[in-house]
């Protein structure tokens, strides 16, 4: 096992990142959070 593989396993990181998927996930999270705030 390479050092990179050990680090990925130890941190529970993804070996590859889907950029579009991560952006969508972040936008969905922010949208969900903002909808919980009161409107002034």
FENTALIN-V387157 format. One record per helix or strand of 3 or more residues. SS is the DSSP state (helix for helix, strand for strand). FROM is the first residue (numbers start at 1). LEN is the number of residues. Records with the same first field share a line. If there is no record, write none. Layout:
# FENTALIN-V387157
SS->FROM-LEN ; FROM-LEN
This chain:
# FENTALIN-V387157
helix->3-9 ; 19-16
